[in-house]
C-alpha cells in the first residue's frame, strides 16, 4: 500500500504530465485581407442621388448621400438557416475612398475568433449611414444580428439598408426569370466566373478546413466572397444609371418592368415614357394596355380611347380591347351607343368559330351578355 510520500509523488507526476500537454494559444485576432481597385472602375456612380435611390428602393436616403457613405456587405456562413447556430465565418465589406474601392475580408480560422470578426463588422456598420447587400435583409443581417446579440455587441446596424435583390427582381425577372447574383453578373454585367466554388459547397468546405487545416480551399471561398462584393457594388450603381437614364436599358422587357416600378412609386410621367420606349422596342401590346390604363386612372379617357383604337387597328387583343372601350364609353364618356357597339363587337369576336370555349371565355361571354342587355335597356330608357 503506497504511503503518503508515494501518493504525493504520484500527484506531482500527474500534475507535471498535465503541464506538459501543449496548450492552445488564446485567439488574438481574426484573419484579414484587403484589396484595392481603382474607383474609376465604377464610373456610373455619378448617377447616384438621394432621389434616385428613393425611386429604386422606395424609402428615404440621407439627402447628401455620396458613394463614400455606402458600405457593401456579403457574408459566408456555416449553413443556410438564420437560426442562432448559424455563424458568419467570413464577412466581406467594400467601401469607397477618394481614389479606390476597398474590399476588406474578416475570416475566423476557428470559432474562438468569431468575436474579432463581429467586432470589426460592428464597427464598420456604425461608421456608414447606408448599407448595401444582396438578399441581406432576409439572410446576412438576421444571421449577423443573432450573433451580435449572442456575443453582446448590441443590435448591429441602425442606418438605411438597401437590399439590391428586390429592385433587381422587379427590373430583370421578366426577362431573365432567375435573379441570382451569378445570373445577373453574367446577363447584366458580362462577368463570367472561372473555377468558382459553388455557394452551396461553401459550408462543407469550411467544415473540412476546420478538420484538416488545409487553407487553400478557404482561399477559394474568399475569392468567391470578393467577387460577390464587386458584383454587388456594380449592380447597385447599374440600377442608379438605369433609373436616371432609362434609355440605357438593354431590352424592352427591362423598360417595361422599370415603368411598372415607377408607376408604383408615383413617377407616372417617367413611367409613361418608359412604356412608350418599351412599345417601340417590341412590347407594344402590354405597353399600350398599361398606358391606356394609366390615362384612364388620370381621367384622360380620350387618350385611353386613342390607344385602344390603335390596338384594334392592328388587331391586337381585340376582345379585351373592345371590353375596355365599352367600359370607357359607358362610365367615363357617357356614350351608351358606343358602349353598346363595342360590347357587341366583343361578343362577336368571342363567338368566332375555332375559339376555344374554356371556362374563362364562357364567363366573359356571360358578363358581356348581361352588359349588352343592360345597355339596351339604358338606350330604351328602361331601368337597369
C-alpha positions as CSV (number, residue, x, y, z in Angstrom):
1,X,0.0,0.0,0.0
2,X,1.6,3.3,-1.1
3,X,2.5,5.7,1.7
4,X,1.9,9.4,1.9
5,X,5.2,10.3,0.2
6,X,4.4,7.9,-2.6
7,X,0.9,9.5,-3.0
8,X,2.4,13.0,-3.1
9,X,5.0,11.8,-5.7
10,X,2.2,10.3,-7.9
11,X,0.1,13.5,-7.7
12,X,3.2,15.6,-8.6
13,X,3.9,13.3,-11.6
14,X,0.3,13.6,-12.8
15,X,0.4,17.4,-12.5
16,X,3.7,17.5,-14.4
17,X,2.2,15.3,-17.1
18,X,-0.8,17.7,-17.4
19,X,1.6,20.7,-17.5
20,X,3.5,19.1,-20.4
21,X,0.3,19.0,-22.6
22,X,0.6,21.8,-25.2
23,X,-2.0,24.4,-24.6
24,X,-3.9,26.0,-27.5
25,X,-2.8,29.6,-27.9
26,X,-5.6,32.1,-27.0
27,X,-7.1,33.8,-30.0
28,X,-5.7,37.3,-30.6
29,X,-7.4,38.3,-33.8
30,X,-9.1,37.0,-36.9
31,X,-7.5,36.6,-40.4
32,X,-7.8,39.8,-42.5
33,X,-7.2,40.7,-46.1
34,X,-7.5,44.0,-48.0
35,X,-7.7,44.6,-51.8
36,X,-7.9,48.0,-53.6
37,X,-9.5,48.7,-57.0
38,X,-9.5,52.0,-59.0
39,X,-12.6,54.0,-58.1
40,X,-12.9,54.7,-61.9
41,X,-13.9,51.0,-62.3
42,X,-17.3,52.1,-61.0
43,X,-17.7,55.1,-63.4
44,X,-21.5,55.1,-63.2
45,X,-21.5,56.0,-59.5
46,X,-22.2,59.6,-60.7
47,X,-25.8,58.7,-61.3
48,X,-26.5,58.1,-57.6
49,X,-28.5,60.6,-55.6
50,X,-31.0,60.5,-52.8
51,X,-33.9,60.9,-55.2
52,X,-32.8,58.1,-57.5
53,X,-32.2,55.8,-54.5
54,X,-35.6,56.6,-53.1
55,X,-37.1,55.8,-56.6
56,X,-35.2,52.4,-56.6
57,X,-35.8,51.3,-53.0
58,X,-39.0,53.1,-52.0
59,X,-37.7,54.9,-48.9
60,X,-35.8,58.0,-47.9
61,X,-32.0,58.2,-48.0
62,X,-29.7,60.9,-46.5
63,X,-30.2,64.0,-48.6
64,X,-26.5,64.5,-49.1
65,X,-25.7,60.8,-49.7
66,X,-22.4,60.1,-51.6
67,X,-20.7,56.9,-52.8
68,X,-18.4,57.1,-49.8
69,X,-21.4,56.7,-47.5
70,X,-22.2,53.2,-48.7
71,X,-20.9,50.0,-47.1
72,X,-21.3,46.9,-49.3
73,X,-21.5,43.7,-47.2
74,X,-21.6,40.0,-48.0
75,X,-21.1,37.1,-45.6
76,X,-20.3,33.4,-45.9
77,X,-21.9,31.2,-43.3
78,X,-21.9,27.7,-41.8
79,X,-25.4,27.0,-43.0
80,X,-28.4,28.3,-45.0
81,X,-30.7,28.8,-42.0
82,X,-30.9,32.0,-40.0
83,X,-31.0,30.3,-36.6
84,X,-28.8,31.1,-33.7
85,X,-26.5,28.2,-34.6
86,X,-25.5,29.6,-38.0
87,X,-22.3,31.5,-37.9
88,X,-20.9,34.0,-40.4
89,X,-17.4,32.7,-40.5
90,X,-16.4,35.2,-43.3
91,X,-17.5,38.7,-43.6
92,X,-16.5,40.8,-46.6
93,X,-17.1,44.6,-46.9
94,X,-16.5,47.1,-49.7
95,X,-16.3,50.9,-49.5
96,X,-15.0,53.9,-51.4
97,X,-12.1,56.1,-50.6
98,X,-11.2,59.1,-52.7
99,X,-9.4,57.0,-55.3
100,X,-10.2,53.4,-54.6
101,X,-12.8,50.8,-53.9
102,X,-11.5,48.8,-51.0
103,X,-12.6,45.3,-50.1
104,X,-11.7,44.0,-46.7
105,X,-12.4,40.5,-45.5
106,X,-12.5,39.1,-42.0
107,X,-12.3,35.3,-41.5
108,X,-12.5,33.3,-38.3
109,X,-9.9,30.5,-38.5
110,X,-11.7,28.8,-35.6
111,X,-14.8,29.5,-33.5
112,X,-12.9,31.4,-30.9
113,X,-12.1,34.1,-33.4
114,X,-15.8,35.0,-34.1
115,X,-15.8,37.9,-31.7
116,X,-13.0,39.6,-33.6
117,X,-14.9,39.3,-36.9
118,X,-18.1,40.6,-35.2
119,X,-16.2,43.5,-33.6
120,X,-14.8,44.7,-37.0
121,X,-18.2,44.4,-38.8
122,X,-20.0,46.1,-35.9
123,X,-17.5,49.0,-36.1
124,X,-17.9,49.3,-39.8
125,X,-21.7,49.2,-39.7
126,X,-21.7,52.1,-37.3
127,X,-19.3,54.1,-39.5
128,X,-21.6,54.1,-42.6
129,X,-25.1,55.6,-42.9
130,X,-26.0,53.3,-45.9
131,X,-25.7,49.5,-46.1
132,X,-26.0,47.7,-49.4
133,X,-26.4,43.9,-49.6
134,X,-27.8,41.2,-51.9
135,X,-30.6,39.4,-50.0
136,X,-29.1,40.8,-46.9
137,X,-32.5,41.7,-45.3
138,X,-33.6,38.1,-45.4
139,X,-30.3,36.4,-44.7
140,X,-27.0,38.2,-43.9
141,X,-28.3,40.8,-41.4
142,X,-30.5,38.4,-39.5
143,X,-27.6,36.0,-39.1
144,X,-25.3,38.8,-38.0
145,X,-27.9,40.3,-35.7
146,X,-28.3,36.9,-33.9
147,X,-24.5,36.6,-33.5
148,X,-24.2,40.3,-32.3
149,X,-26.8,39.7,-29.6
150,X,-25.2,36.3,-28.5
151,X,-21.8,38.0,-28.3
152,X,-23.1,41.2,-26.6
153,X,-22.3,43.5,-29.5
154,X,-25.7,45.2,-29.4
155,X,-28.3,45.2,-32.3
156,X,-25.9,45.8,-35.2
157,X,-27.0,48.3,-37.8
158,X,-29.3,51.3,-37.5
159,X,-28.9,53.1,-40.8
160,X,-30.6,52.7,-44.2
161,X,-30.4,49.2,-45.7
162,X,-30.6,49.0,-49.5
163,X,-31.1,45.3,-50.5
164,X,-30.3,45.1,-54.2
165,X,-32.1,41.8,-54.7
166,X,-35.6,43.4,-54.6
167,X,-35.2,46.1,-57.3
168,X,-33.1,43.7,-59.3
169,X,-36.1,41.3,-59.4
170,X,-38.5,44.0,-60.3
171,X,-36.4,45.0,-63.3
172,X,-35.0,41.8,-64.6
173,X,-37.2,38.9,-63.6
174,X,-39.5,39.4,-66.6
175,X,-36.5,38.9,-69.0
176,X,-34.2,36.6,-67.0
177,X,-36.7,34.6,-64.8
178,X,-33.8,33.9,-62.4
179,X,-32.3,36.8,-60.5
180,X,-29.5,35.1,-58.6
181,X,-26.3,37.2,-58.2
182,X,-24.5,34.9,-60.7
183,X,-27.3,35.2,-63.3
184,X,-27.2,39.0,-63.0
185,X,-23.4,39.0,-63.2
186,X,-23.4,37.1,-66.5
187,X,-26.5,38.7,-68.1
188,X,-26.2,42.3,-66.9
189,X,-22.6,42.9,-66.0
190,X,-21.0,40.5,-68.5
191,X,-19.0,38.8,-65.8
192,X,-18.2,35.0,-66.0
193,X,-16.6,33.4,-63.0
194,X,-13.9,30.8,-63.7
195,X,-13.3,27.9,-61.3
196,X,-15.7,29.4,-58.9
197,X,-16.7,27.5,-55.8
198,X,-20.5,27.0,-55.8
199,X,-22.2,28.7,-52.9
200,X,-23.9,25.5,-51.7
201,X,-20.5,23.9,-51.2
202,X,-19.1,26.7,-49.0
203,X,-20.3,25.5,-45.6
204,X,-19.0,22.0,-46.0
205,X,-15.7,23.3,-47.5
206,X,-15.2,25.4,-44.3
207,X,-16.0,22.5,-42.0
208,X,-13.5,20.4,-43.9
209,X,-10.9,23.1,-43.3
210,X,-11.7,23.0,-39.5
211,X,-10.8,19.3,-39.6
212,X,-7.7,19.2,-41.8
213,X,-6.5,22.8,-41.6
214,X,-5.9,22.9,-45.4
215,X,-6.2,26.7,-46.1
216,X,-6.2,26.5,-49.9
217,X,-10.0,25.8,-50.3
218,X,-10.7,28.6,-47.9
219,X,-8.9,30.9,-50.3
220,X,-11.4,29.9,-52.9
221,X,-14.2,30.9,-50.5
222,X,-12.6,34.3,-50.1
223,X,-12.3,34.7,-53.9
224,X,-16.0,33.9,-54.2
225,X,-16.9,36.4,-51.5
226,X,-14.7,39.1,-53.0
227,X,-16.4,38.7,-56.4
228,X,-19.8,38.8,-54.7
229,X,-18.9,42.2,-53.3
230,X,-17.6,43.6,-56.6
231,X,-20.8,42.5,-58.4
232,X,-23.0,43.8,-55.6
233,X,-21.4,47.3,-55.9
234,X,-21.6,47.3,-59.7
235,X,-25.3,46.3,-59.7
236,X,-26.0,49.0,-57.1
237,X,-24.7,51.7,-59.4
238,X,-26.1,50.0,-62.5
239,X,-29.6,50.4,-61.1
240,X,-28.8,54.0,-60.4
241,X,-27.9,54.6,-64.0
242,X,-30.9,52.7,-65.3
243,X,-33.3,54.8,-63.2
244,X,-31.6,58.0,-64.0
245,X,-31.3,57.2,-67.8
246,X,-34.0,54.6,-68.7
247,X,-33.0,54.9,-72.4
248,X,-29.8,52.9,-71.5
249,X,-31.9,49.8,-70.8
250,X,-30.6,46.7,-72.7
251,X,-34.1,45.3,-73.5
252,X,-37.7,46.3,-73.9
253,X,-38.6,43.9,-71.0
254,X,-36.4,45.9,-68.7
255,X,-38.0,49.2,-69.7
256,X,-41.5,47.7,-69.3
257,X,-40.6,46.4,-65.8
258,X,-39.0,49.7,-64.9
259,X,-42.2,51.5,-66.0
260,X,-44.3,49.3,-63.7
261,X,-41.9,50.1,-60.8
262,X,-42.1,53.8,-61.5
263,X,-45.9,53.7,-61.6
264,X,-45.9,52.1,-58.1
265,X,-43.6,54.8,-56.9
266,X,-45.9,57.6,-58.3
267,X,-43.5,58.6,-61.0
268,X,-46.3,58.4,-63.6
269,X,-44.8,60.7,-66.3
270,X,-41.5,58.9,-66.2
271,X,-43.3,55.6,-66.2
272,X,-45.3,56.5,-69.4
273,X,-42.1,57.5,-71.1
274,X,-40.7,54.0,-70.3
275,X,-43.9,52.3,-71.5
276,X,-43.6,54.2,-74.9
277,X,-39.9,53.2,-75.3
278,X,-40.7,49.5,-74.5
279,X,-43.6,49.6,-77.1
280,X,-41.1,50.8,-79.7
281,X,-38.8,48.0,-78.7
282,X,-41.2,45.2,-79.2
283,X,-43.5,45.0,-76.2
284,X,-46.2,47.1,-77.9
285,X,-49.3,45.2,-76.6
286,X,-48.6,45.1,-72.9
287,X,-47.2,48.7,-73.1
288,X,-50.3,50.1,-74.8
289,X,-52.5,48.3,-72.3
290,X,-50.6,49.8,-69.4
291,X,-50.5,53.3,-71.0
292,X,-54.3,53.2,-71.6
293,X,-54.9,52.1,-68.0
294,X,-52.7,54.9,-66.7
295,X,-54.5,57.5,-68.9
296,X,-57.8,56.2,-67.6
297,X,-56.7,56.4,-64.0
298,X,-55.7,60.0,-64.6
299,X,-59.1,60.9,-66.2
300,X,-57.8,61.1,-69.7
301,X,-60.5,59.0,-71.3
302,X,-60.0,60.3,-74.8
303,X,-56.3,59.4,-74.7
304,X,-57.1,55.9,-73.5
305,X,-59.6,55.5,-76.3
306,X,-57.0,56.6,-78.8
307,X,-54.5,54.0,-77.5
308,X,-57.1,51.2,-77.6
309,X,-58.3,52.2,-81.0
310,X,-54.7,51.9,-82.3
311,X,-54.6,48.4,-80.9
312,X,-57.8,47.5,-82.7
313,X,-56.5,48.8,-86.0
314,X,-53.5,46.3,-85.5
315,X,-55.9,43.5,-84.4
316,X,-54.2,43.2,-81.0
317,X,-56.1,41.6,-78.1
318,X,-59.3,42.6,-79.9
319,X,-61.9,41.1,-77.4
320,X,-60.1,42.6,-74.4
321,X,-59.7,45.9,-76.1
322,X,-63.4,46.1,-77.0
323,X,-64.4,45.4,-73.4
324,X,-62.1,48.2,-72.2
325,X,-63.5,50.6,-74.8
326,X,-67.1,49.6,-73.8
327,X,-66.3,50.5,-70.2
328,X,-64.7,53.7,-71.1
329,X,-67.6,54.9,-73.3
330,X,-70.2,53.9,-70.7
331,X,-68.6,55.2,-67.5
332,X,-66.1,58.0,-68.5
333,X,-67.6,59.3,-71.7
334,X,-71.3,58.6,-71.0
335,X,-71.7,57.5,-74.6
336,X,-74.1,54.5,-74.3
337,X,-74.5,53.7,-78.0
338,X,-70.7,53.4,-78.4
339,X,-70.5,51.3,-75.3
340,X,-73.2,49.0,-76.8
341,X,-71.3,48.9,-80.1
342,X,-68.0,47.7,-78.5
343,X,-69.9,45.2,-76.3
344,X,-71.5,43.7,-79.3
345,X,-68.1,43.6,-81.1
346,X,-66.5,41.8,-78.1
347,X,-69.3,39.2,-78.2
348,X,-68.9,38.7,-81.9
349,X,-65.2,38.1,-81.5
350,X,-65.7,35.6,-78.7
351,X,-68.2,33.7,-80.8
352,X,-65.9,33.2,-83.8
353,X,-65.5,29.6,-84.9
354,X,-62.3,27.9,-83.7
355,X,-62.0,30.0,-80.5
356,X,-61.5,27.6,-77.6
357,X,-64.6,27.9,-75.3
358,X,-63.0,27.5,-71.9
359,X,-64.5,28.5,-68.6
360,X,-62.8,31.9,-68.7
361,X,-64.2,32.6,-72.2
362,X,-67.7,31.4,-71.2
363,X,-67.6,33.6,-68.1
364,X,-66.6,36.6,-70.1
365,X,-69.4,35.9,-72.6
366,X,-71.9,35.8,-69.8
367,X,-70.7,39.1,-68.4
368,X,-70.8,40.7,-71.8
369,X,-74.4,39.4,-72.5
370,X,-75.5,40.9,-69.2
371,X,-73.8,44.2,-70.1
372,X,-75.3,44.1,-73.6
373,X,-78.8,43.7,-72.2
374,X,-78.3,46.4,-69.6
375,X,-77.1,48.9,-72.2
376,X,-80.0,48.1,-74.4
377,X,-82.4,48.9,-71.5
378,X,-80.5,52.2,-70.9
379,X,-80.9,53.2,-74.5
380,X,-84.6,52.3,-74.4
381,X,-85.0,54.4,-71.3
382,X,-85.8,51.5,-69.1
383,X,-84.4,50.5,-65.7
384,X,-81.1,48.7,-65.4
